[in-house]
Amino acid sequence: MVNVEKGFVNNMFSVEGKVALVTGATGALGCVLAKAYGYAGAKVFMTGRNAKKLQALQDEFVAEGIDCAYAVADPQIEDDVKALVAACVEKYGEVNILAICHGYNKPANILDQSVADWQFIMDADCKSVYIVCKYVAEQMVKQGKGGKMVVVTSQRSKRGMAGYTGYCTSKGGADLMVSSMACDLTAKYGINVNSICPTVFRSELTEWMFDPESEVYKNFLKREPIGRLAEPYDFVGFALFLSSEASAFMTGGNYDCSGGYLTC
Ligand SMILES: NC(=O)c1ccc[n+]([C@@H]2O[C@H](COP(=O)([O-])OP(=O)(O)OC[C@H]3O[C@@H](n4cnc5c(N)ncnc54)[C@H](OP(=O)(O)O)[C@@H]3O)[C@@H](O)[C@H]2O)c1
């Protein structure tokens, strides 16, 4: 008998009924991914530091029939993250999917950058990933049903850039952390841990790069075989794939999702 489950197309990619915890839900990608999980039938627990934005997102999503809630937390503060996981469990009973979408950068040449500024980026983009994954992993292990972790890092995790000693280092660290966490968590506990490495996509911080007449835009296109820069929605399909059973055999990977940036 050929071994393919009947009805797999509906089941394999489903996140229906799962509880998805989204960090950086107030950001460009986080809010799109949170809404996408909701439309796909997941219960969505959002977090960020900005209560006003989280409340507005909750209002919008609830009006669309999405089951969601939020808790304010700073992902680099251990007690905040412990309380965040507890709040999610109190609301929905468990956490099945973690999507890490928060992030920060303040580019500066190393000669001009203070050690404190460098450390701030490292804490925002690397230490925070460790803290959130650690406490969510503890919860998933307690639940005993496995889980999916999707960490949004960057193509800058793989290559340097002027002014990016903080960002590249922290994203590179996060990618290696993802691979190491897979070694700790997948075989024994059924928790798949992967990262998505995007190039530039539209956000408040990057909007200025999207002027088609600008040199920055034209230069980017030379490295983007897909012929355009990304929108947050471009990452939804891949993030849902990594959150579903369709990606059951994938763990520890740092996956290119960049319009072909690596190919030329
Ligand atoms: N946009 C791009 O072109 C691009 C390209 C490659 C990779 N990325 C990465 O993809 C992820 C999502 O990007 P995005 O453009 O959607 O991000 P974003 O909109 O710039 O920010 C996402 C959220 O991160 C939180 N945040 C900001 N500074 C923080 C800090 N110091 N500590 C903790 N949280 C902080 C903010 O939420 P609160 O203020 O509510 O806490 C913000 O809404 C990030 O990790 C980013 O580095 C982005």
The ligand as a Tripos MOL2 file, in Angstrom:
@<TRIPOS>MOLECULE
LIG
   48    52     1     0     0
SMALL
NO_CHARGES

@<TRIPOS>ATOM
      1 N1         11.8640   44.9340    7.7820 N.am      1 LIG1
      2 C1         12.9360   44.4130    7.1850 C.2       1 LIG1
      3 O1         13.3620   44.8540    6.1200 O.2       1 LIG1
      4 C2         13.6380   43.2270    7.7940 C.ar      1 LIG1
      5 C3         14.5810   42.5310    7.0210 C.ar      1 LIG1
      6 C4         15.2040   41.4190    7.5570 C.ar      1 LIG1
      7 C5         14.8990   41.0010    8.8330 C.ar      1 LIG1
      8 N2         13.9980   41.6970    9.5700 N.ar      1 LIG1
      9 C6         13.6770   41.1810   10.9110 C.3       1 LIG1
     10 O2         12.3640   40.6580   10.8810 O.3       1 LIG1
     11 C7         11.7270   40.8520   12.1600 C.3       1 LIG1
     12 C8         10.4350   41.6250   11.9480 C.3       1 LIG1
     13 O3         10.7560   42.8480   11.2950 O.3       1 LIG1
     14 P1          9.7390   44.0690   11.1950 P.3       1 LIG1
     15 O4         10.2400   44.9680   10.1180 O.co2     1 LIG1
     16 O5          8.3460   43.5590   11.1810 O.co2     1 LIG1
     17 O6         10.0510   44.7540   12.5890 O.3       1 LIG1
     18 P2          9.5860   46.1660   13.1630 P.3       1 LIG1
     19 O7          8.2610   46.4940   12.6090 O.co2     1 LIG1
     20 O8         10.6920   47.1570   12.9940 O.co2     1 LIG1
     21 O9          9.5670   45.8310   14.7150 O.3       1 LIG1
     22 C9          8.9180   44.7230   15.2410 C.3       1 LIG1
     23 C10         8.6200   44.9470   16.6990 C.3       1 LIG1
     24 O10         9.7810   44.7170   17.5020 O.3       1 LIG1
     25 C11         9.5850   45.3660   18.7540 C.3       1 LIG1
     26 N3         10.8320   45.9910   19.1990 N.ar      1 LIG1
     27 C12        11.4370   47.0810   18.6790 C.ar      1 LIG1
     28 N4         12.5570   47.3730   19.3800 N.ar      1 LIG1
     29 C13        12.6490   46.4280   20.3390 C.ar      1 LIG1
     30 C14        13.5680   46.2110   21.3910 C.ar      1 LIG1
     31 N5         14.6120   47.0160   21.5900 N.pl3     1 LIG1
     32 N6         13.3740   45.1610   22.2050 N.ar      1 LIG1
     33 C15        12.3130   44.3450   22.0110 C.ar      1 LIG1
     34 N7         11.3780   44.5060   21.0670 N.ar      1 LIG1
     35 C16        11.5590   45.5550   20.2320 C.ar      1 LIG1
     36 C17         8.5130   46.4540   18.5420 C.3       1 LIG1
     37 O11         7.3430   46.1320   19.2780 O.3       1 LIG1
     38 P3          6.9850   46.8590   20.6730 P.3       1 LIG1
     39 O12         7.4460   48.2790   20.5570 O.co2     1 LIG1
     40 O13         5.5130   46.6940   20.8060 O.co2     1 LIG1
     41 O14         7.7520   46.0630   21.6740 O.co2     1 LIG1
     42 C18         8.2050   46.3680   17.0480 C.3       1 LIG1
     43 O15         6.8330   46.5500   16.7650 O.3       1 LIG1
     44 C19        12.7500   41.5950   13.0190 C.3       1 LIG1
     45 O16        13.4640   40.6600   13.7920 O.3       1 LIG1
     46 C20        13.6890   42.2390   12.0060 C.3       1 LIG1
     47 O17        14.9810   42.4380   12.5160 O.3       1 LIG1
     48 C21        13.3550   42.7860    9.0850 C.ar      1 LIG1
@<TRIPOS>BOND
     1     1     2 1
     2     2     3 2
     3     2     4 1
     4     4     5 ar
     5     4    48 ar
     6     5     6 ar
     7     6     7 ar
     8     7     8 ar
     9     8     9 1
    10     8    48 ar
    11     9    10 1
    12     9    46 1
    13    10    11 1
    14    11    12 1
    15    11    44 1
    16    12    13 1
    17    13    14 1
    18    14    15 2
    19    14    16 1
    20    14    17 1
    21    17    18 1
    22    18    19 2
    23    18    20 1
    24    18    21 1
    25    21    22 1
    26    22    23 1
    27    23    24 1
    28    23    42 1
    29    24    25 1
    30    25    26 1
    31    25    36 1
    32    26    27 ar
    33    26    35 ar
    34    27    28 ar
    35    28    29 ar
    36    29    30 ar
    37    29    35 ar
    38    30    31 1
    39    30    32 ar
    40    32    33 ar
    41    33    34 ar
    42    34    35 ar
    43    36    37 1
    44    36    42 1
    45    37    38 1
    46    38    39 2
    47    38    40 1
    48    38    41 1
    49    42    43 1
    50    44    45 1
    51    44    46 1
    52    46    47 1
@<TRIPOS>SUBSTRUCTURE
     1 LIG1         1 GROUP 0 **** ****
